[in-house]
Amino acid sequence: GPATTDYGLARLLRLWSGDEEVARLPLSELDQISLASGLAIKGIQNAEDILSEQQERIKNPDRLARFKFVRTSLSADPSVRASFFESLKQEANRNREAWVIAGLNNIHHPLRAQQSIGLIYPALEMIEEIQQTGDIFFPGRWLDSTLQGHNSIAAAESVRRFLDSASGLSSRLRLKVLQ
């Protein structure tokens, strides 16, 4: 969107840092967190500094824990983002499903989709385990957050390759993947 322009980024940065107020409304903690996250995803230069300062600012302990959990999913480095995904292979790291989904959304954001295509197939390979270990809605959310940022032929190819290889997949999960 327009916020990826230098002008848009500069304005978001001013809002986040408090130099510019929206109609004199102070930003809530949630607003600040989402601005900082958005700046990181949009590739602002000093993203790590902004994320560190944001982490310092968060007073609410639950929000702080969530921010720390998803932080690597916001990294400018694709290998660091991939390590966030790798950590999800351990069931204990999937306890907070909303946090997991937030992290996957960051990794597969449309602006980063090109760099995360390689994570589609392994995410699909986990879908049966996700169904067995998680909430009833978790498989659908897992798929949505993995796939919705992608619209490339390469991404579609990953899905097709998975479906061809997963002959034992239940028809219900197969339909979810196809959706």
PASEBA-1860 file (N, C-alpha, C; in nm, 3 decimals):
! residues 179
1> GPATTDYG> 0.082/-0.120/0.000/0.000/0.000/0.000/0.085/0.124/0.000 ~ 0.019/0.241/0.009/0.090/0.369/0.001/0.190/0.388/0.115 ~ 0.170/0.317/0.227/0.260/0.337/0.341/0.401/0.283/0.314 ~ 0.418/0.207/0.204/0.552/0.157/0.175/0.639/0.266/0.112 ~ 0.578/0.376/0.068/0.659/0.486/0.017/0.738/0.547/0.132 ~ 0.849/0.611/0.099/0.931/0.674/0.202/0.851/0.775/0.283 ~ 0.765/0.848/0.212/0.684/0.949/0.280/0.591/0.881/0.381 ~ 0.525/0.772/0.336/0.433/0.700/0.424/0.504/0.643/0.546
9> LARLLRLW> 0.622/0.585/0.522/0.700/0.528/0.633/0.740/0.636/0.732 ~ 0.782/0.750/0.680/0.826/0.860/0.766/0.709/0.906/0.854 ~ 0.590/0.910/0.796/0.473/0.953/0.875/0.440/0.850/0.982 ~ 0.444/0.720/0.946/0.418/0.615/1.045/0.519/0.623/1.159 ~ 0.644/0.652/1.122/0.749/0.661/1.223/0.723/0.779/1.317 ~ 0.679/0.892/1.259/0.648/1.010/1.343/0.531/0.980/1.437 ~ 0.431/0.908/1.386/0.317/0.870/1.470/0.364/0.780/1.584 ~ 0.445/0.679/1.547/0.491/0.583/1.648/0.576/0.651/1.755
17> SGDEEVAR> 0.663/0.742/1.711/0.754/0.804/1.807/0.687/0.918/1.885 ~ 0.564/0.951/1.846/0.490/1.054/1.919/0.516/1.195/1.869 ~ 0.590/1.207/1.759/0.617/1.341/1.704/0.493/1.398/1.635 ~ 0.406/1.309/1.592/0.284/1.355/1.524/0.167/1.285/1.591 ~ 0.066/1.361/1.628/-0.051/1.298/1.689/-0.167/1.302/1.592 ~ -0.245/1.195/1.591/-0.363/1.191/1.505/-0.472/1.267/1.576 ~ -0.506/1.383/1.522/-0.612/1.465/1.581/-0.602/1.467/1.734 ~ -0.480/1.482/1.782/-0.451/1.494/1.925/-0.497/1.373/2.009
25> LPLSELDQ> -0.509/1.257/1.943/-0.540/1.134/2.018/-0.410/1.064/2.052 ~ -0.383/1.043/2.179/-0.263/0.965/2.210/-0.283/0.820/2.166 ~ -0.179/0.758/2.116/-0.189/0.620/2.069/-0.198/0.525/2.188 ~ -0.284/0.427/2.177/-0.289/0.323/2.279/-0.167/0.233/2.264 ~ -0.143/0.153/2.366/-0.030/0.060/2.360/-0.044/-0.034/2.240 ~ -0.166/-0.081/2.216/-0.189/-0.170/2.102/-0.159/-0.101/1.970 ~ -0.201/0.028/1.960/-0.172/0.105/1.838/-0.021/0.115/1.816 ~ 0.051/0.145/1.924/0.196/0.158/1.915/0.260/0.027/1.868
33> ISLASGLA> 0.215/-0.083/1.928/0.270/-0.214/1.892/0.243/-0.243/1.745 ~ 0.121/-0.216/1.699/0.092/-0.249/1.560/0.165/-0.156/1.464 ~ 0.186/-0.031/1.503/0.267/0.060/1.420/0.412/0.012/1.412 ~ 0.469/-0.023/1.526/0.608/-0.070/1.528/0.623/-0.196/1.443 ~ 0.527/-0.287/1.457/0.529/-0.411/1.379/0.517/-0.382/1.230 ~ 0.426/-0.291/1.196/0.406/-0.252/1.056/0.529/-0.189/0.997 ~ 0.595/-0.103/1.074/0.720/-0.041/1.027/0.825/-0.148/0.997 ~ 0.834/-0.248/1.085/0.932/-0.355/1.065/0.901/-0.434/0.938
41> IKGIQNAE> 0.774/-0.472/0.921/0.734/-0.550/0.803/0.756/-0.471/0.675 ~ 0.734/-0.341/0.682/0.751/-0.257/0.562/0.897/-0.226/0.533 ~ 0.986/-0.276/0.620/1.128/-0.268/0.589/1.197/-0.138/0.625 ~ 1.147/-0.070/0.729/1.216/0.053/0.770/1.358/0.018/0.816 ~ 1.451/0.110/0.791/1.594/0.082/0.813/1.629/0.031/0.952 ~ 1.591/0.107/1.054/1.635/0.073/1.191/1.529/-0.006/1.265 ~ 1.471/-0.105/1.197/1.358/-0.181/1.252/1.391/-0.244/1.388 ~ 1.509/-0.302/1.402/1.542/-0.370/1.529/1.543/-0.271/1.646
49> DILSEQQE> 1.594/-0.150/1.622/1.595/-0.047/1.727/1.452/-0.012/1.767 ~ 1.367/0.003/1.667/1.227/0.038/1.693/1.159/-0.074/1.773 ~ 1.183/-0.198/1.732/1.122/-0.311/1.803/1.173/-0.320/1.947 ~ 1.302/-0.295/1.965/1.359/-0.297/2.100/1.298/-0.188/2.187 ~ 1.287/-0.069/2.131/1.229/0.041/2.208/1.082/0.011/2.238 ~ 1.012/-0.046/2.139/0.872/-0.081/2.161/0.859/-0.182/2.275 ~ 0.948/-0.279/2.276/0.945/-0.382/2.381/0.963/-0.318/2.518 ~ 1.051/-0.218/2.527/1.074/-0.145/2.653/0.948/-0.071/2.698
57> RIKNPDRL> 0.872/-0.020/2.600/0.756/0.064/2.631/0.636/-0.015/2.683 ~ 0.627/-0.143/2.650/0.504/-0.219/2.679/0.491/-0.246/2.830 ~ 0.382/-0.198/2.886/0.359/-0.212/3.030/0.277/-0.338/3.061 ~ 0.181/-0.369/2.976/0.092/-0.483/2.999/0.168/-0.615/2.984 ~ 0.174/-0.696/3.090/0.257/-0.817/3.087/0.217/-0.919/2.979 ~ 0.087/-0.934/2.955/0.043/-1.027/2.851/0.086/-0.980/2.713 ~ 0.070/-0.849/2.689/0.111/-0.794/2.559/0.261/-0.804/2.541 ~ 0.334/-0.786/2.650/0.480/-0.795/2.643/0.522/-0.939/2.608
65> ARFKFVRT> 0.458/-1.036/2.673/0.489/-1.176/2.646/0.458/-1.210/2.500 ~ 0.346/-1.160/2.451/0.307/-1.185/2.311/0.408/-1.121/2.216 ~ 0.446/-0.997/2.247/0.541/-0.926/2.161/0.674/-1.000/2.154 ~ 0.722/-1.045/2.270/0.848/-1.119/2.273/0.836/-1.249/2.194 ~ 0.720/-1.313/2.202/0.699/-1.439/2.131/0.705/-1.418/1.979 ~ 0.637/-1.314/1.929/0.630/-1.295/1.782/0.748/-1.215/1.727 ~ 0.831/-1.161/1.813/0.932/-1.067/1.767/1.020/-1.120/1.654 ~ 1.066/-1.244/1.662/1.153/-1.294/1.554/1.078/-1.305/1.421
73> SLSADPSV> 0.944/-1.315/1.427/0.866/-1.321/1.303/0.864/-1.187/1.232 ~ 0.909/-1.082/1.300/0.914/-0.947/1.242/1.052/-0.912/1.187 ~ 1.148/-1.000/1.207/1.286/-0.970/1.168/1.299/-0.941/1.018 ~ 1.395/-0.855/0.984/1.424/-0.827/0.843/1.495/-0.946/0.778 ~ 1.552/-1.032/0.860/1.631/-1.145/0.810/1.541/-1.268/0.790 ~ 1.527/-1.314/0.665/1.439/-1.429/0.639/1.478/-1.554/0.718 ~ 1.607/-1.572/0.747/1.647/-1.692/0.820/1.604/-1.684/0.967 ~ 1.598/-1.562/1.021/1.548/-1.545/1.157/1.397/-1.573/1.160
81> RASFFESL> 1.327/-1.526/1.057/1.183/-1.554/1.048/1.159/-1.704/1.033 ~ 1.245/-1.770/0.957/1.232/-1.915/0.939/1.254/-1.987/1.073 ~ 1.341/-1.932/1.157/1.365/-1.996/1.287/1.241/-1.984/1.376 ~ 1.165/-1.876/1.360/1.036/-1.865/1.432/0.947/-1.981/1.388 ~ 0.938/-2.003/1.258/0.855/-2.113/1.208/0.905/-2.248/1.262 ~ 1.036/-2.269/1.256/1.095/-2.395/1.306/1.054/-2.422/1.450 ~ 1.050/-2.317/1.531/1.016/-2.334/1.673/0.874/-2.387/1.690 ~ 0.788/-2.363/1.590/0.649/-2.407/1.600/0.634/-2.558/1.582
89> KQEANRNR> 0.742/-2.624/1.539/0.736/-2.769/1.524/0.729/-2.837/1.660 ~ 0.766/-2.765/1.765/0.752/-2.817/1.901/0.615/-2.776/1.954 ~ 0.539/-2.875/1.993/0.401/-2.851/2.035/0.391/-2.745/2.145 ~ 0.485/-2.746/2.238/0.481/-2.651/2.350/0.482/-2.506/2.301 ~ 0.543/-2.483/2.185/0.549/-2.347/2.132/0.422/-2.307/2.057 ~ 0.326/-2.398/2.052/0.199/-2.366/1.985/0.083/-2.350/2.084 ~ 0.116/-2.342/2.214/0.010/-2.333/2.315/-0.078/-2.210/2.298 ~ -0.015/-2.097/2.270/-0.093/-1.974/2.254/-0.123/-1.957/2.106
97> EAWVIAGL> -0.236/-2.016/2.064/-0.264/-2.024/1.921/-0.276/-1.887/1.855 ~ -0.334/-1.790/1.926/-0.347/-1.655/1.869/-0.209/-1.594/1.841 ~ -0.112/-1.622/1.929/0.023/-1.571/1.910/0.089/-1.636/1.789 ~ 0.068/-1.767/1.777/0.122/-1.843/1.664/0.070/-1.785/1.532 ~ -0.060/-1.761/1.527/-0.123/-1.708/1.406/-0.069/-1.569/1.374 ~ -0.052/-1.486/1.477/0.004/-1.351/1.455/0.144/-1.361/1.395 ~ 0.225/-1.452/1.447/0.361/-1.470/1.394/0.360/-1.519/1.250 ~ 0.272/-1.615/1.220/0.263/-1.665/1.082/0.216/-1.555/0.987
105> NNIHHPLR> 0.122/-1.472/1.033/0.077/-1.360/0.950/0.193/-1.265/0.918 ~ 0.281/-1.242/1.015/0.398/-1.156/0.991/0.490/-1.218/0.887 ~ 0.517/-1.347/0.901/0.609/-1.417/0.811/0.556/-1.418/0.668 ~ 0.425/-1.441/0.654/0.365/-1.456/0.521/0.293/-1.330/0.475 ~ 0.325/-1.217/0.535/0.269/-1.089/0.491/0.298/-1.073/0.342 ~ 0.202/-1.018/0.264/0.225/-1.002/0.120/0.360/-0.937/0.084 ~ 0.407/-0.842/0.167/0.535/-0.777/0.137/0.652/-0.873/0.155 ~ 0.629/-0.985/0.224/0.738/-1.080/0.250/0.711/-1.217/0.189
113> AQQSIGLI> 0.603/-1.226/0.112/0.559/-1.355/0.057/0.669/-1.421/-0.028 ~ 0.739/-1.341/-0.108/0.844/-1.397/-0.193/0.947/-1.475/-0.112 ~ 0.979/-1.421/0.006/1.084/-1.481/0.088/1.034/-1.596/0.174 ~ 0.902/-1.615/0.182/0.851/-1.720/0.270/0.787/-1.837/0.196 ~ 0.799/-1.838/0.064/0.742/-1.949/-0.014/0.794/-2.084/0.035 ~ 0.921/-2.089/0.070/0.981/-2.214/0.115/0.924/-2.268/0.246 ~ 0.848/-2.184/0.317/0.789/-2.227/0.445/0.647/-2.283/0.428 ~ 0.593/-2.273/0.306/0.457/-2.322/0.284/0.450/-2.474/0.298
121> YPALEMIE> 0.536/-2.544/0.226/0.531/-2.690/0.225/0.548/-2.749/0.365 ~ 0.651/-2.707/0.440/0.664/-2.762/0.576/0.545/-2.728/0.667 ~ 0.480/-2.614/0.644/0.362/-2.579/0.724/0.246/-2.674/0.690 ~ 0.234/-2.706/0.561/0.129/-2.799/0.519/0.156/-2.939/0.574 ~ 0.283/-2.976/0.575/0.320/-3.108/0.628/0.280/-3.123/0.775 ~ 0.266/-3.011/0.845/0.232/-3.016/0.987/0.082/-3.018/1.013 ~ 0.001/-3.007/0.908/-0.142/-2.981/0.927/-0.214/-3.091/1.005 ~ -0.175/-3.216/0.986/-0.242/-3.323/1.061/-0.208/-3.315/1.210
129> EIQQTGDI> -0.083/-3.286/1.238/-0.042/-3.269/1.378/-0.113/-3.150/1.441 ~ -0.126/-3.042/1.364/-0.196/-2.922/1.411/-0.340/-2.959/1.448 ~ -0.400/-3.042/1.365/-0.538/-3.084/1.391/-0.547/-3.169/1.518 ~ -0.450/-3.256/1.538/-0.453/-3.347/1.653/-0.423/-3.275/1.785 ~ -0.339/-3.172/1.780/-0.290/-3.112/1.904/-0.358/-2.980/1.938 ~ -0.434/-2.924/1.844/-0.487/-2.789/1.867/-0.637/-2.782/1.877 ~ -0.684/-2.661/1.895/-0.824/-2.626/1.899/-0.888/-2.663/1.764 ~ -1.019/-2.680/1.762/-1.089/-2.724/1.641/-1.072/-2.625/1.524
137> FFPGRWLD> -1.056/-2.497/1.554/-1.043/-2.398/1.447/-0.897/-2.373/1.406 ~ -0.805/-2.432/1.481/-0.664/-2.402/1.458/-0.615/-2.443/1.318 ~ -0.651/-2.562/1.266/-0.603/-2.597/1.132/-0.643/-2.495/1.025 ~ -0.767/-2.449/1.030/-0.813/-2.349/0.933/-0.736/-2.219/0.945 ~ -0.715/-2.175/1.069/-0.640/-2.050/1.091/-0.495/-2.065/1.050 ~ -0.437/-2.181/1.080/-0.299/-2.212/1.042/-0.283/-2.201/0.890 ~ -0.377/-2.261/0.817/-0.373/-2.256/0.670/-0.393/-2.114/0.619 ~ -0.493/-2.043/0.675/-0.519/-1.905/0.631/-0.395/-1.819/0.648
145> STLQGHNS> -0.336/-1.824/0.766/-0.224/-1.735/0.793/-0.100/-1.774/0.713 ~ -0.091/-1.902/0.675/0.021/-1.946/0.592/0.002/-1.907/0.446 ~ -0.122/-1.914/0.398/-0.145/-1.901/0.253/-0.202/-1.768/0.207 ~ -0.271/-1.693/0.293/-0.345/-1.578/0.242/-0.258/-1.465/0.185 ~ -0.132/-1.457/0.229/-0.044/-1.353/0.177/0.018/-1.386/0.042 ~ -0.006/-1.509/-0.006/0.059/-1.556/-0.129/-0.037/-1.556/-0.247 ~ 0.016/-1.519/-0.364/-0.065/-1.535/-0.485/0.022/-1.574/-0.604 ~ 0.141/-1.632/-0.576/0.233/-1.666/-0.684/0.211/-1.808/-0.733
153> IAAAESVR> 0.259/-1.833/-0.854/0.255/-1.967/-0.911/0.337/-2.062/-0.825 ~ 0.450/-2.014/-0.775/0.538/-2.098/-0.692/0.466/-2.143/-0.564 ~ 0.388/-2.053/-0.505/0.313/-2.088/-0.385/0.208/-2.195/-0.417 ~ 0.137/-2.175/-0.527/0.034/-2.272/-0.569/0.098/-2.408/-0.596 ~ 0.218/-2.404/-0.653/0.293/-2.525/-0.683/0.325/-2.604/-0.554 ~ 0.363/-2.532/-0.450/0.391/-2.596/-0.320/0.268/-2.669/-0.268 ~ 0.152/-2.603/-0.280/0.027/-2.662/-0.232/-0.004/-2.788/-0.314 ~ 0.011/-2.777/-0.447/-0.020/-2.892/-0.534/0.073/-3.009/-0.501
161> RFLDSASG> 0.201/-2.978/-0.483/0.301/-3.080/-0.453/0.266/-3.150/-0.321 ~ 0.223/-3.071/-0.223/0.184/-3.129/-0.095/0.065/-3.222/-0.111 ~ -0.039/-3.175/-0.179/-0.160/-3.256/-0.195/-0.131/-3.385/-0.271 ~ -0.041/-3.378/-0.369/-0.003/-3.499/-0.444/0.068/-3.600/-0.355 ~ 0.147/-3.549/-0.260/0.227/-3.639/-0.177/0.150/-3.692/-0.055 ~ 0.046/-3.619/-0.014/-0.024/-3.652/0.111/-0.146/-3.739/0.084 ~ -0.122/-3.860/0.038/-0.234/-3.947/-0.002/-0.321/-3.985/0.117 ~ -0.263/-3.988/0.237/-0.339/-4.029/0.354/-0.416/-3.917/0.422
169> LSSRLRLK> -0.412/-3.797/0.365/-0.479/-3.682/0.426/-0.630/-3.700/0.425 ~ -0.696/-3.670/0.537/-0.842/-3.683/0.542/-0.905/-3.589/0.440 ~ -1.022/-3.629/0.390/-1.088/-3.545/0.288/-1.122/-3.407/0.345 ~ -1.148/-3.402/0.477/-1.182/-3.274/0.540/-1.063/-3.178/0.536 ~ -0.944/-3.231/0.571/-0.824/-3.146/0.568/-0.787/-3.111/0.425 ~ -0.804/-3.206/0.334/-0.773/-3.181/0.193/-0.858/-3.065/0.141 ~ -0.985/-3.065/0.177/-1.074/-2.956/0.136/-1.031/-2.823/0.195 ~ -0.991/-2.826/0.323/-0.944/-2.704/0.389/-0.824/-2.646/0.314
177> VLQ> -0.729/-2.736/0.277/-0.611/-2.691/0.205/-0.651/-2.632/0.070 ~ -0.742/-2.698/-0.001/-0.784/-2.651/-0.132/-0.855/-2.516/-0.125 ~ -0.930/-2.494/-0.017/-0.998/-2.365/-0.001/-0.898/-2.253/-0.003
END
